[in-house]
Amino acid sequence: MNLRRLGGLSALILAAAYVVGAALNFTLLDTSSILDPVEKVAFLVGKQPLFHVWIFSIYVLFGVCLVFLAGALYEQLRPAAPALARMATAFALIWAGLLIAAGNVYIAGLSNVSAAFAQNPDQAATTWLAIDSVHQGLSGTAEIPGGLWTLLVSLAALQAARFPRAWSYLGIAIGTVGLLTAIPALFVPAVAAYALGHCAWWIWLAVLLLRKGSLETAQGRRGFAVSPSA
């Protein structure tokens, strides 16, 4: 399998991780209504295997696939837009590193807290608050490098003329919205728009990368169209 196809499959996995992760976050794993720290830890311990799978998927697996996708896009864009491609890839790697680190902190922390919960629930709850703060510190800023990567790689695609203009413009809009998550008053609507937009952007990108044929004349075409298959 070449890097382009690996990147296309990775883009599909990223979109799926967003959808499945959000669905679980608002249903089976929703802790937003649990205010008592001890009760929250009890809920986490009771669903520990599912939480581990969820966190591994949306952080660790996501981060690994992001590296493959960034590499595939760098390969496509480097010849015609080397500076933008390099800067974009740097932010993708930062984003991936933050996500993988956040996932590992959550998984290891939950395992340790679960082991201590039976002996001392109050101490386990206090420990979890510290662990969760580290996790949030790593993952809560991920939209900034993610937004910068999306913005820069879309600008590089416009310069290189290897992808449809509409896809590039969508990426520029998504990247800009991602940067707006740094404003507390805009965080919730910006995150929602950022996540939904990214899902569409990734699925579109997967089609472009997995479809046979050259991308060199794609910028002048509309919609999902790329140049005719080889």
C-alpha positions in Angstrom: 0.0 0.0 0.0 1.4 3.4 -1.0 1.4 6.5 1.3 -1.4 8.1 -0.7 -3.8 5.2 -0.1 -2.7 4.9 3.5 -3.5 8.6 3.9 -6.9 8.1 2.4 -7.7 5.3 4.8 -6.4 7.3 7.7 -8.7 10.2 6.7 -11.7 7.8 6.9 -10.6 6.6 10.3 -10.3 10.2 11.6 -13.9 11.0 10.5 -15.2 7.7 12.0 -13.4 8.5 15.3 -15.0 11.9 15.5 -18.5 10.5 14.8 -18.3 7.4 17.1 -16.4 9.4 19.8 -19.0 12.1 19.9 -21.9 9.6 20.0 -20.4 7.8 23.0 -19.5 11.1 24.7 -23.2 12.2 24.7 -24.8 8.8 25.4 -23.1 5.8 27.3 -20.1 7.8 28.6 -21.8 11.1 29.4 -20.6 12.4 32.8 -21.9 16.0 32.4 -24.7 15.5 34.9 -22.5 14.0 37.7 -21.3 16.8 39.9 -19.9 14.8 42.9 -16.3 13.8 42.3 -16.6 10.5 44.1 -19.7 9.6 42.1 -18.0 10.6 38.9 -15.0 8.3 39.6 -17.4 5.5 40.5 -19.0 5.9 37.1 -15.6 5.9 35.4 -14.5 2.8 37.2 -17.7 1.0 36.4 -17.3 1.6 32.7 -13.5 1.5 32.6 -13.1 -1.0 29.7 -15.4 1.1 27.5 -13.6 4.3 28.5 -10.3 2.8 27.6 -11.5 1.8 24.2 -13.1 5.2 23.6 -10.0 7.2 24.7 -7.7 4.9 22.7 -9.8 5.5 19.6 -10.3 9.2 19.8 -6.8 10.1 21.0 -4.1 7.4 20.4 -5.4 5.9 17.2 -6.5 9.3 16.0 -3.0 10.7 16.6 -1.3 7.8 14.8 -3.6 8.1 11.7 -3.1 11.8 11.7 0.6 11.3 11.2 0.0 9.0 8.2 -2.4 11.5 6.7 -0.1 14.4 7.2 2.7 12.5 5.5 0.5 11.7 2.6 -0.5 15.3 2.1 3.1 16.5 2.5 4.1 14.1 -0.3 1.4 15.5 -2.6 2.0 19.2 -1.8 5.8 19.4 -1.2 6.8 19.7 -4.9 4.7 22.8 -5.6 4.3 24.4 -2.1 7.3 23.2 0.0 7.3 26.0 2.6 3.5 25.8 3.4 3.7 22.0 3.3 6.5 21.9 5.8 4.8 24.3 8.2 1.5 22.4 8.0 3.2 19.1 8.7 4.9 20.5 11.7 1.6 21.5 13.3 0.1 18.1 12.4 2.8 16.4 14.3 2.4 18.7 17.3 -1.4 18.0 17.2 -0.8 14.2 17.0 1.7 14.4 19.9 -0.7 16.2 22.1 -3.5 13.8 21.4 -1.5 10.7 22.0 -0.1 12.1 25.2 -3.5 13.1 26.4 -4.9 9.6 25.7 -2.0 7.9 27.5 -2.4 10.1 30.5 -6.2 9.4 30.7 -5.8 5.6 30.3 -2.9 5.2 32.7 -4.5 7.6 35.2 -7.9 5.8 35.1 -6.2 2.5 35.7 -4.3 3.8 38.8 -7.4 5.5 40.2 -9.5 2.4 39.7 -7.0 0.4 41.7 -7.2 2.9 44.6 -10.9 3.5 44.5 -12.0 0.5 46.5 -9.6 1.4 49.4 -10.1 5.1 49.5 -12.8 6.7 47.2 -12.2 10.2 48.4 -8.5 10.1 47.8 -9.1 8.4 44.4 -11.5 11.3 43.5 -8.9 13.9 44.5 -6.2 12.1 42.5 -8.5 11.9 39.5 -9.1 15.7 39.5 -5.3 16.2 39.1 -5.1 13.6 36.4 -8.0 15.1 34.5 -6.5 18.5 34.7 -3.4 17.3 33.0 -5.5 15.5 30.4 -7.5 18.6 29.7 -4.4 20.7 29.5 -3.0 18.5 26.8 -6.3 17.9 24.8 -8.0 21.2 25.4 -5.6 23.2 23.3 -5.5 20.6 20.5 -7.8 22.7 18.2 -5.1 25.3 17.9 -2.5 23.2 16.2 -5.3 21.2 14.5 -6.8 24.4 13.1 -3.4 25.7 12.0 -2.6 22.4 10.2 -6.0 22.4 8.4 -5.6 26.1 7.4 -2.0 25.8 6.2 -2.5 22.5 4.3 -5.5 24.0 2.6 -3.6 27.1 1.6 -0.8 24.8 0.3 -3.3 22.8 -1.7 -4.5 26.1 -3.3 -0.9 27.0 -4.2 -0.1 23.6 -5.5 -3.3 23.3 -7.5 -3.6 19.5 -6.7 -7.0 19.4 -5.0 -10.4 20.9 -5.8 -10.7 24.6 -4.8 -13.9 24.0 -2.9 -12.2 21.4 -0.7 -9.3 23.9 0.0 -11.7 26.7 0.8 -13.7 24.4 3.1 -10.4 23.6 4.9 -9.5 27.3 5.2 -12.9 27.9 6.9 -12.5 24.9 9.2 -9.0 25.9 10.2 -10.2 29.5 11.0 -13.0 28.2 13.1 -10.6 25.9 14.9 -8.5 29.0 15.9 -11.7 30.7 17.2 -11.9 28.0 19.9 -9.2 29.9 21.7 -11.9 32.5 22.5 -13.9 31.3 25.6 -17.2 32.8 24.6 -17.0 31.1 21.2 -15.6 27.8 22.3 -18.8 25.7 22.3 -20.2 26.8 18.9 -16.7 26.9 17.3 -15.9 23.3 18.5 -19.2 22.0 17.1 -18.7 23.7 13.7 -15.0 22.6 13.7 -15.9 18.9 14.4 -18.7 18.7 11.8 -16.7 20.5 9.2 -13.7 18.3 9.7 -15.8 15.2 9.3 -16.9 16.3 5.9 -13.4 17.6 4.9 -11.8 14.3 5.9 -14.4 12.1 4.0 -13.9 14.3 0.9 -10.2 14.0 1.2 -10.4 10.3 1.6 -12.3 10.1 -1.7 -9.6 12.2 -3.4 -6.7 10.2 -2.1 -8.2 6.7 -2.6 -9.6 7.4 -6.1 -7.2 6.4 -8.9 -5.7 9.0 -11.1 -3.8 12.2 -10.8 -4.6 15.1 -8.6 -2.6 17.6 -10.6 -5.6 19.3 -12.4 -8.1 18.9 -9.5 -8.1 22.5 -8.5 -9.9 23.6 -11.6 -12.7 21.1 -11.1 -15.8 21.3 -8.9 -17.1 19.2 -6.1 -15.6 15.8 -5.6 -14.2 15.6 -9.1 -10.6 14.8 -9.8 -8.8 14.3 -13.1 -9.8 11.2 -15.1 -8.6 7.9 -13.8 -5.4 6.6 -15.3 
